[in-house]
């Protein structure tokens, strides 16, 4: 029992310290997942030992105290927080509890639910008197917040007046102020360049921006707002939460377009999964889905327990940002000879995956962010993207951290490293560097290049290390007998690999060109060059000026392509691929059709569509259109699906025409 008392006190003190740093200093000391774990531990201890519960426990409070820098505001109604559901089973249990409590309250009607993206921002309360904004406040501790009216007035999407000829005499609107992803990235880049510590996530940044003493500072940060509820209100009654949101939207308040209603918890679970898939493509950060009982009468019947309303729950996604210790910085050599530093981390779970390694881009970027070996660093992972080091937590430095320096010699072959003028990358100039060969092979067989089924990175590295394959052309000389000599291969699996390699000979010329691993030539650029010249032979004979004339290429890439083909080993590789039967010219299917519906037009496809994006892009190219990777003044159309994000914003900024899927279909139909 003594141990339990000590642990409860220790956890409470730690949570209070974190609350103080987050709410009062705008300088969080731990990530969300760590904080949530502490809170779960404290709740479990208090449930196990009810005699240790107390009114001043963090589990009984709604948050931190208001800052003395701003005037205090007592909310018209408490701004409650939400209990969490971390998986489908917990969501199902919440639904069962809701239905059981409703039956106990005398209702046998099955509840309908509303789902909303859980925005990673700062909760606020907006009070309107006779339709005019009177006051805006932060959530604070749920009962008392901070008066940030002057700063909120700088948020451009926030209505200063209700768009209604007869507005209610009193209206309180609840919302979430956030910082869009693109603005957050720009702000962190600026701070790193100025030697300032980077922000951990957009929520902390939004909080700090909104709580600036000088509203002019807030105004310089493009904060945005989603409204998610009506609080206190006079003169109007809402029967459902969804109707209240619709009413807000009609009167000029920004309401998230992804909000949906559902008749069952199974539909809710499916929607949580759908929003989870959209998460990385949204122009703003979310960390889950809020699920609410729709009927206001049911909400009142369910009430709240402690800090949480019984009628709402937050379905939480795995955290995409964590902190951990940078144990070391390693260096590997890429297919083009570029030296790529990477972070060796103390293992940490990020986004549902245990992360031990993360990218660091290049030496310049490491020093710009002032990342040092031994630092506690912020790690970010989104979807299937390789984890990256955002920056160090400067407050936790001990003075024992070490500054990183790129090695003078290649770690794979010992050749002296060079750093070409005007480039940020250090490079190994040895074309026969063993690491370069293995990396090129991995790239050649990858999806988007030759896409050889059954031949993954592990197999090609194994073949390379055994001396069976040294260049991509050697893949086409492999025999089933050679594979059968390797552990794990049977006759059928060996025959399948050989058949897959042979089938890759028919891959499009643009994919083959991309697979060669020419520096700076990505998949979109490779297709553009392939279409322009039509064959490898024509491209090999082209001057830099001719290549630079290809739309989207430019002089730097053109000179790199010419230099690549000038090397004897590269010309030999092309000759060997030709001898193996690999396609080195455009097929009839690849050639843009003369007079196609999209002939000569450049299109960008973005957002979530009804069919996979590659399928849409293939139809565009079949109609003579060209797929561009980014939006510019030369873009003719942007095809935008749901949650289109920054590319859609760029198109609107430049005045580029935006098409829906239906618009594209009409265009394709001629």
Residue pairs with C-beta under 8 A, 6 or more apart in sequence:
1 49
4 45
4 48
4 49
4 52
5 52
7 45
8 42
8 45
8 46
8 49
8 52
11 38
11 41
11 42
11 45
12 42
12 57
12 58
14 38
15 35
15 38
15 39
15 42
15 58
16 58
17 29
18 28
18 29
18 30
18 35
18 38
19 58
19 63
19 64
20 64
21 27
21 28
21 29
22 28
22 29
22 64
22 204
23 63
23 64
23 65
23 67
23 140
24 64
24 65
24 67
26 204
26 207
26 208
26 211
27 395
28 200
28 204
29 393
29 395
29 396
30 323
31 200
31 319
31 321
31 322
31 323
31 378
32 287
32 319
32 321
33 319
33 322
33 349
34 322
34 323
36 84
36 316
39 58
39 59
42 57
42 58
42 59
43 59
45 52
46 52
46 53
46 57
46 59
53 59
53 60
54 60
59 306
59 307
60 306
60 307
61 141
61 142
61 307
62 78
62 79
62 80
62 81
62 139
62 141
62 142
62 143
62 307
63 81
63 139
63 140
63 141
63 142
64 140
64 141
65 140
65 141
65 144
66 72
66 73
66 138
66 140
66 141
66 144
66 145
66 146
67 146
67 211
69 146
69 211
69 213
70 146
70 147
70 148
70 211
71 146
71 147
72 140
72 144
72 145
72 146
72 147
73 125
73 135
73 137
73 140
73 144
73 145
73 146
73 147
74 143
74 144
75 125
75 137
75 142
75 143
75 144
75 145
75 231
76 125
76 127
76 170
76 172
76 231
76 232
77 172
77 231
77 232
78 142
78 143
79 123
79 125
79 139
79 140
79 142
79 145
79 174
79 231
80 142
80 304
80 307
80 308
80 309
81 142
81 307
81 308
82 290
82 308
82 309
82 312
82 313
82 314
83 94
83 308
83 313
83 314
84 90
84 288
84 313
84 314
84 315
84 316
85 91
85 93
85 94
85 291
85 313
85 314
85 315
85 316
86 315
86 316
88 269
91 265
91 268
91 269
91 272
91 291
91 313
91 315
92 265
92 269
94 291
94 313
95 265
95 268
97 310
98 111
98 293
98 302
98 310
98 311
99 110
99 111
101 301
101 302
101 310
102 108
102 109
102 111
102 298
102 301
102 302
105 301
105 302
106 301
107 298
107 301
109 298
110 263
110 264
111 293
111 294
111 295
111 298
112 240
112 261
112 262
112 263
112 293
112 294
112 295
113 261
113 262
113 265
113 267
113 268
113 291
113 292
113 293
113 294
114 241
114 242
114 245
114 259
114 260
114 261
114 262
114 291
114 292
114 293
114 294
115 259
115 260
115 261
115 262
115 268
115 271
115 272
115 275
115 289
115 290
115 291
116 228
116 256
116 258
116 259
116 289
116 290
116 292
117 226
117 256
117 258
117 259
117 275
117 282
117 286
117 289
117 290
118 286
118 287
118 288
118 289
118 290
118 314
118 315
118 316
119 176
119 178
119 226
119 228
119 256
119 284
119 285
119 286
120 178
120 201
120 202
120 203
120 284
120 285
120 286
120 287
121 176
121 177
121 178
121 179
121 202
121 203
121 206
121 226
121 284
121 285
122 138
122 139
122 176
122 177
122 178
122 203
122 206
122 207
122 210
123 138
123 139
123 174
123 175
123 176
124 136
124 137
124 138
124 139
124 148
124 152
124 174
124 175
124 176
124 177
124 210
124 225
125 136
125 137
125 138
125 139
125 145
125 172
125 173
125 174
125 231
126 133
126 135
126 136
126 152
126 158
126 172
126 173
126 174
126 175
127 133
127 134
127 135
127 136
127 137
127 170
127 171
127 172
127 232
128 134
128 161
128 162
128 167
128 170
128 171
128 172
128 173
129 169
129 170
130 167
130 169
131 161
131 162
131 164
131 167
131 168
131 171
132 160
132 161
132 162
133 149
133 152
133 153
133 158
133 159
133 160
133 161
134 149
135 147
135 149
136 147
136 148
136 149
136 151
136 152
136 153
136 158
137 145
137 146
137 147
137 148
137 149
138 145
138 146
138 148
138 207
138 210
138 211
139 145
140 146
142 307
146 211
148 210
148 211
150 215
151 209
151 210
151 211
151 212
151 215
151 218
152 158
152 177
152 210
153 160
153 215
154 215
154 218
154 219
154 223
155 177
155 223
155 224
155 225
156 222
157 224
157 225
157 254
158 225
159 251
159 252
159 253
161 167
162 168
162 171
162 251
162 252
163 250
163 251
163 252
164 251
167 251
168 233
168 234
168 235
168 236
169 234
169 235
170 232
170 233
170 234
170 235
171 230
171 232
171 233
171 234
172 230
172 231
172 232
172 233
173 227
173 229
173 230
173 231
173 248
173 253
174 227
174 228
174 229
174 230
174 231
175 225
175 226
175 227
175 228
175 229
175 253
175 254
176 225
176 226
176 228
177 206
177 210
177 223
177 224
177 225
178 202
178 203
178 206
178 223
178 224
178 225
178 226
178 284
178 285
179 187
179 202
179 205
179 206
179 209
179 221
179 222
179 223
179 224
179 284
180 202
180 222
180 224
180 283
180 284
181 202
181 282
181 283
181 284
181 285
181 645
181 646
182 283
182 646
182 649
183 221
183 222
184 199
184 201
184 202
184 205
184 285
187 199
187 205
187 221
188 198
188 199
188 390
188 391
191 197
191 198
191 199
192 198
192 368
192 369
192 370
192 391
193 368
195 370
197 391
197 392
197 393
197 394
197 395
198 369
198 378
198 390
198 391
199 205
199 208
200 321
200 323
200 378
200 390
200 393
201 285
201 321
202 284
202 285
203 285
205 221
206 223
209 217
209 218
209 221
209 223
210 218
210 223
212 218
224 254
224 284
225 254
226 254
226 255
226 256
227 245
227 248
227 253
227 254
227 255
228 245
228 255
228 256
228 290
229 241
229 244
229 245
230 238
230 244
230 247
230 248
236 247
238 244
238 247
238 296
239 295
239 296
239 297
240 294
240 295
240 296
241 292
241 293
241 294
241 295
241 296
241 299
242 259
242 261
242 294
244 296
245 255
245 259
246 255
248 255
249 255
258 275
258 278
258 642
258 643
260 271
261 294
262 268
262 271
268 291
271 289
272 289
272 291
272 315
275 286
275 289
276 289
276 317
277 608
278 608
278 642
278 643
279 286
279 317
279 382
279 383
280 382
280 383
280 385
281 607
281 608
281 643
281 644
281 645
282 643
282 645
283 643
283 644
283 645
283 646
283 649
286 317
287 316
287 317
287 319
287 320
288 314
288 315
288 316
288 317
289 314
289 315
290 312
290 313
290 314
290 315
291 312
291 313
291 314
291 315
292 299
292 311
292 312
293 299
293 302
293 311
293 312
298 311
299 309
299 311
302 309
302 310
302 311
303 309
303 310
303 311
304 310
318 349
318 350
318 351
318 352
319 349
319 350
319 351
320 350
320 351
320 380
320 381
320 382
321 350
321 378
321 379
321 380
321 381
321 390
322 348
322 349
322 350
322 355
322 378
322 379
323 348
323 376
323 377
323 378
323 379
323 393
324 345
324 346
324 347
324 348
324 355
324 376
324 377
324 379
325 345
325 346
325 374
325 375
325 376
325 377
326 343
326 344
326 345
326 371
326 372
326 373
326 374
326 375
326 376
326 377
326 389
326 392
327 344
327 345
327 346
327 373
327 374
328 343
328 344
328 373
329 341
329 342
329 343
329 344
329 360
329 366
329 373
329 404
330 341
330 342
330 344
331 339
331 340
331 341
331 342
331 406
331 407
331 411
332 339
332 340
332 342
332 411
332 412
332 435
332 439
333 339
333 340
333 410
333 411
333 412
333 428
333 433
333 435
333 436
333 439
334 340
334 435
334 436
334 439
335 436
335 439
335 440
335 442
335 443
335 517
336 427
336 436
336 517
336 519
337 427
337 428
337 429
337 430
337 431
337 433
337 436
338 425
338 426
338 427
338 519
339 406
339 407
339 410
339 417
339 425
339 426
339 427
339 428
340 359
340 360
340 361
340 362
341 360
341 361
341 362
341 363
341 366
341 404
341 406
342 357
342 358
342 359
342 360
343 357
343 358
343 359
343 360
343 371
343 377
343 389
344 356
344 357
345 355
345 356
345 357
345 358
345 377
345 379
347 354
347 355
347 356
348 354
348 355
348 379
349 355
350 379
350 380
350 381
350 387
351 381
351 382
351 383
353 381
355 379
355 381
355 387
357 387
358 379
358 386
358 387
358 388
358 389
359 386
359 387
359 388
359 389
360 366
360 371
360 388
360 389
361 388
362 424
362 425
362 426
363 404
363 405
363 406
363 424
363 426
364 424
365 424
366 404
367 403
367 404
369 389
369 390
369 391
369 392
370 391
370 392
370 394
371 377
371 389
371 391
371 392
371 404
372 392
372 397
372 401
372 402
372 403
372 404
373 401
373 402
373 403
373 404
374 398
374 400
374 401
374 402
375 392
375 393
375 396
375 397
375 401
376 392
376 393
376 396
376 397
377 389
377 390
377 391
377 392
377 393
378 389
378 390
378 391
378 392
378 393
379 387
379 388
379 389
379 390
380 387
380 388
380 390
381 387
381 388
406 417
406 426
407 417
408 416
408 417
409 415
409 416
409 417
410 416
410 417
410 428
410 430
410 433
410 435
411 435
412 428
412 433
412 434
412 435
412 436
413 428
413 430
413 432
413 433
413 434
413 435
415 428
415 429
415 430
415 433
416 429
417 426
417 427
417 428
418 426
418 427
418 429
419 425
419 426
419 427
420 427
428 435
428 436
430 436
431 567
431 569
432 569
434 464
437 464
437 470
437 471
438 460
438 461
438 464
438 465
439 517
440 471
440 472
440 517
441 460
441 461
441 463
441 464
441 469
441 471
441 472
441 475
442 457
442 460
442 461
443 449
443 515
443 517
444 450
444 460
444 472
444 475
444 515
444 516
444 517
445 451
445 452
445 455
445 456
445 457
445 460
445 475
446 457
446 515
448 511
448 514
448 523
449 511
449 512
449 514
449 515
449 523
450 472
450 504
450 507
450 511
450 512
450 515
451 504
451 507
451 511
452 475
452 500
452 501
452 504
453 500
453 503
454 493
454 496
454 497
454 500
455 475
455 497
455 500
455 501
459 497
460 469
460 475
462 486
463 469
463 475
463 478
464 470
466 486
468 474
468 478
468 482
469 475
469 478
471 573
471 576
472 515
472 516
472 573
472 577
473 573
473 576
473 577
473 579
473 580
475 501
476 501
476 502
476 505
476 577
476 580
476 581
476 582
477 580
478 497
478 498
478 501
479 498
480 491
480 494
480 495
480 497
480 498
483 489
483 493
483 494
483 497
483 498
484 490
484 491
484 494
489 497
504 582
505 580
505 581
505 582
505 583
506 583
507 515
507 582
507 583
508 527
508 530
508 583
508 586
508 587
508 590
509 530
509 535
509 536
509 583
509 584
509 585
509 586
509 587
509 590
510 523
510 526
510 527
510 529
510 530
510 531
510 590
511 523
511 526
512 536
512 577
512 582
512 583
512 584
513 521
513 526
513 527
513 529
513 530
513 536
513 539
514 521
514 522
514 523
514 526
514 527
516 564
516 570
516 573
516 574
518 526
518 560
518 561
518 564
519 560
519 564
520 556
520 557
520 560
521 529
521 557
521 560
521 561
522 629
524 552
524 627
524 628
524 629
525 552
525 553
525 557
527 621
527 627
528 550
528 551
528 552
528 553
528 626
529 539
529 547
529 550
529 553
529 561
530 539
530 586
530 590
531 586
531 590
531 591
531 592
531 626
532 550
533 539
533 542
534 585
534 586
534 591
535 584
535 585
535 586
536 574
536 578
536 584
536 585
537 584
537 585
539 547
539 561
539 565
540 565
540 571
540 574
542 562
543 562
544 555
544 558
544 559
544 561
544 562
545 558
546 558
547 553
547 557
547 558
547 561
547 562
548 554
548 555
548 557
548 558
550 558
551 602
551 626
551 634
552 628
564 570
565 571
565 574
574 584
577 584
578 584
589 622
592 599
592 621
592 624
592 626
593 599
593 622
593 623
593 624
594 624
595 624
596 622
596 623
596 624
596 625
597 623
597 624
597 667
597 668
597 669
597 670
598 620
598 623
598 624
598 625
598 667
598 668
599 623
599 624
599 625
600 624
600 626
601 624
601 625
601 626
601 636
601 637
602 625
602 626
602 627
602 628
602 634
602 635
602 636
602 637
603 620
603 625
603 626
603 627
603 628
603 635
603 636
603 637
603 638
603 639
604 627
604 628
604 629
604 630
604 631
604 635
604 637
604 638
604 639
604 647
604 651
605 613
605 616
605 617
605 620
605 627
605 638
605 639
605 641
606 638
606 639
606 640
606 641
606 644
606 645
606 647
606 648
607 640
607 641
607 642
607 643
607 644
607 645
607 647
607 648
608 641
608 642
608 643
609 616
609 639
609 641
609 642
609 661
610 641
610 661
616 639
616 661
616 664
617 627
619 668
620 627
620 639
620 664
621 627
623 668
628 634
628 635
630 647
630 650
631 638
631 647
631 650
631 651
631 654
631 656
632 654
633 654
633 656
635 651
635 654
635 656
636 656
636 657
637 656
637 657
637 658
637 659
637 664
637 667
638 644
638 647
638 648
638 651
638 656
638 657
638 658
638 659
639 658
639 659
639 660
639 661
639 663
639 664
640 647
640 648
640 651
640 658
640 659
640 660
641 661
648 658
650 656
651 657
651 658
652 658
659 667
